[in-house]
Every structure is written in structure tokens, then in C-alpha cells.
Amino acid sequence: MEHVIFNNGVKMPVLGYGTFQTPPAVTEENVAKAIKIGYRSIDTAQVYGTERGVGSAIKNSKISRDQFFVTTKTQTDGYDETIKGLDDSLNRFGSDYFDLVIIHWPTNNSLETYRALEDAYQAGKVRAIGLSNFNSKQIDKLLANSHVKPVIDQIETHLFWQQEKMHPYLMDHDIVHESWAPLGENFGSEMMKLPEVRDLAGKYQVSSAQILLRWLTQQKIVTIPKSTNFDHIKSNFESLNFDLTTEEINSLRKFDRHHSIKDWPESMREDSY
């Protein structure tokens, strides 16, 4: 496994397992599959309803908690609600800490929400804190009004939206870039059928999906693909088993469409910041 190192020294695997849209009733089963394959980074969120299943899968794996890196996301707005929400999340998860907690969406009270995360960080309830779906202007405001620097920004990133503006901003500010929807969701089939992607898949004897994931992870963009299919979960994990050349990585930049597959949140549009 390859890792990124946060600005506070904490290490995070560059490839993890996502639980977005995984039914809570089958979360434990699917996370257990991922753990068996070798995943140690698991991404969950309060709104997903998967925190309990993630915690159960880790507990039942008989692998020490400190061998895992678990991310959750707040679904609260403001200081008091965030403190309470995080404690509720820890209870559901069945542990006294998360490795990373991030604000799921910018809100009117993001500064107060983040202050709650800072206090949770100082209290040892979380090893690192960060953001999701924040543009550069929103991060600038937060940096000017906080004490603990965010370690990560999780934003939609894939071949069709490469985050040409946000990526260098995050690198310049020593904030890790993390991708959600790394395979483009409903546009994934279109991406995988591109002749250039297929040619690379043939060269390395891998799948097109593996090319798209490796294209991200080699740029040190943390990636959390989600699947409930054992073969796909395994294939995604094995995307780390080869390296694209710099020229090959650059050859795929021409496919950037510079906008979201969902066109939300509006604040992330490249003409909004």
C-alpha cells in the first residue's frame, strides 16, 4: 500500500474502500470483503448510515483497530450539533476515535462546525480533520479563522473533471487532494471505452477501471472506489500493482471536461472561485 502524509504527520493509505450508497444492512458484509482483500482505509459518513457496519466489520476482523484508517463526515451545522453528532458517530462506530473527520459540505456555520472538529482533535477523538466539497475561497476563509490546518479536501475528481484549479491550490497549501466518484459513476462506462484508456489497459494487462484509478493514485490523489462486487473490490485494490509513465498520465489530461458529472455543488464550479 502507498500512503500520503498529512501536514500533521499522520499517514493515510492512498487507496481506500468507500461505502457511499451501500445499504446499511449489508455494510458489514461488504466491508468485511474489503478487509479480507487487504483494504485498511474505510470511508463512511453520518449521512450514509454505514458507521455501525464499518465498526462491526473491523471488530469482527480480529485485526487490531490501529491497523485501520477510518474516515467519517459530519452532517451537522454549528458547534454544539457537531460535537454531539461526532459523539453519536463514535458510539455507532464502537471506538473512542476516528482517524479522520471531515466536514461533508460547506454550510453557513462551517467555521463553528470546524471549531468543533478542532476541539475534538485536541481531545484525541480524531487524529486528523479536514474538508469535503470546499473550494479555494472557502478554504482561504477557514484558514484565516481557525487554528488547526485541514489535512484534506475530498472533492469530485475523475478523468472527466480533473480539478485543474483545485489540485494545484491544495498542493500549494499542503492539503491532500482526495477524490470522490473516481470512476465517474454513470459516466464510468464512457471513460472506460476511450481508446486511449483501453490501449493502456491492454499494455499493462489490466482493466480500464484499474487504469482510471491508478491515474489518480499516482498523482497522490487519495481514492476511495465503492463496489459491492467481490471481484471488482479486488480488482480495484490491485490497481496499485503497476505504474503508468509520466507521459501516459499526461496523455489523458485532454479528456478533462472541467465540470461535474452531477453539476453540484454549484460552489465547486470552476467559474465560482
N, C-alpha and C positions, 0 to 999 in steps of 0.2 A: 504494500500500500504506500502511496505517496501522500505527503502531507503539506499543508500550508501552515505557516507560523503567524499567529496573530500579533498585533502590536503590543500585547501584554505578555507575550511569550508562550501562550497556550497553543498546542498543536491540534489541528483538525484534519482528518482524512480528506483527501481531495475528491473522493467518490463516496457517496452515501446512498442510503435507501430511503425513498420518500413514501409517505403514507397519505398523501392528498387523495381524497375521494375513495379511500379504502373503507368499506363498511366496518364500523366498529366491531361487529360480531365476528369478523374474520381477520381482524388486525393481528391478533396474537399469532394466529396460524401463519400468516404471510410474513410477519417479521421473523418468526422462527425459521422459515425457509431462508430468508436473507442471512440470518446469523449462521445457519448451517453452511452456507456457501462461503462465508468469510466476511460479510459486512460487519463493521463495528460502529459506523456512524449512522444514526437513525434520525430522520426529520419528522417531527409531529407538530401539532398546533392545538390550541384550545378549541378553535372552531371545527377542527377535523373530527373531534370525538375519539381520537386514537391514542391518547396519552396512557390510558389504563392498559390497553392491549400491548403497547410498546413495553411498558413496565413489566407486565406479566411475562412476555416473551423473554426479556432479559433475565428476570429472576429464574425462570424455568430452564434457561440455557445452562445453568450451573457455572457460567463464566463470570468471573469477578466483575462487579459494577465498574471498577476503574479501567477496565479494558474497552469500555464503550464511550462513545461521544454522542450525547443526545441533545438535540435542539428542540425547543418548543417556541411558540409565538403567542404573544398576548392578543387577546380580543377584547381589550378594555381601554377606557379613555379616562386618563387622570390618575392622580397618585393613589388615593385610597382604594379605588376599584382594582388597580393593577397589583397592589400589594396583596389584596385579598385573592385576586384571581391567580396569582403565582402560587400562593399557599395552597389553594384548591388544586392547582395543577400538580404540585408536589405530592399531595395526598393521593390523587388519582394515579400518578406515576409510581408511587411507592418508594420514594427516595427522599433524602434531605437536600439534594442539589440537582440542578441541571448543568450540563456543560456549557450550553449557550441558550440565552433567551433573547429574542428579537421582537421589536415592535412590528406587528403584522402589516399595519397600514398607517400612514400619517393621518393624524386627526387634529382637531382644534386644540387639544390638550397634549400634544405629543411631548412637549417639554416636561410636563408634570408626569406623564407616563414614563418617560425616560429617567426622571429623577427617582422614581420608584425602583426602576431596574438598577440604578446606581447604588441605592441603599441595599438592595438585595445582593448585589455584587460584594459590597463591603461586608455584608453579614455572612457571606460564604454560601448563600443559597444558589449561586450561579458562578461559574468560572469565567464567563465572558458575556458581554452584552452587545447587541447590535441592532440592525435595522432591516426592514424589508420594504421595497417599493418607495424608497425615498430618492428624490432627485438631488442634484448638487446644491441647489439653492436651499432646500430643506435641510440638508446635512450641514451646510455652512451656518445656518441659524442655530442648529442644535449644538454644533461645536463651540459657538460663541456663548452658549448659555448652559454648559454642562461641565462636569469635572472629569468624567471617565470617557475616554475616547471610544466610540463604537469600533468594534473589530471587523464588522462585516456588513455588507448590504446585499440582501437576496433580491434579485430583480429578474424579470423575464429576459432570458438570454438563450439564443439558439442561432442556427445558421442564417435564418431569415431576419433576425434582429440581433445584431452583434454588439449593440451598445457601444458604438464608436465614440460617443461623447462621455458616457458614464465610466467606461473601463479605464481610460487614462486618468480621469478625475480620481477614481478610487485608488489607483496605483500611486498617484502623487500624494495622496493623503494617508497612505499606509493602512488602507481599509481593504479587506479581502472582498473580491467580487465573487458572488455565488449566483448560480443560475437556477431559476425555476422554469419548468417546461423546456428542458434541454433538447427534447426530441420534437418540439413544435406541436405537440398534441395533435389536433386534426390535420395539421399540415405536415405531419411526420412522413406520411407516405410519399408526398410530393418531394420532400427533401431527399428521401432515401432512393428515389428513382432518378435523381440527377445523374447524368452520365459521368460527370467528374467524381461524384461520390461512389458510384458503382465501380469505376475504374480503380479507385484506391482500395475499395473492399476486395476486388479481385487480386490486386497486387499483394495485399497482406493476408489474403485468405481469411477474411473476417466478414462480418455483416455490415451493411450500410449504417445500421444503428450504432455499431461499435465505432465506426469512423466518426460519426457526429459527436459521440461522447468524448472520444479521445481528442478530437479537435478542440474541445473545451478544456479538458483537464490538463492538456499540455501547455495551455496558456495560464495555468494555475487558477482557473475558474472552478470553484467548487461546484460539484454537480450531484444532483440527488434524483435520479430517474426512479419512477414508480412503476411497478408491474405486480400483478398477482399470479403471473405465469412463471413457474419454476425455471423453465428453460430460458425465458427472457431475463429473469433476475440474474441467473448465472452468466448469461452472455454479456449483460451489462457490466458485471463485475470483471469479466475477462477482457474488457476494453482497455485495461491497463497493461496488457501483455505485449504491446507493440508500440513503436514510436513513429509518428509522421515526421517528415523532414520539415524544416522551416519553409522551404519553397512550397511544399504541399499544403501546409497550413495557410500560407498567404494566397495560394491559388483559389481557395474557397471564399475569400473575402468579397469577391464580386457578387455573391448571392445575397448580400445584405439589403433588405428592403426598408430598413430604418423605421419600422413601426411594428406595433404589437399585433399578434395574431388575434387578440381579443379587443384591442384598442382601449384598454383600461389598465391602470388608472390614467385619467387624462393628464395628470401632472407629470407622467413619465414620457409623454410625447416629446420628441426631440426638439420641437419648436417651443416647448414650455419652460425651458431653463437654459 
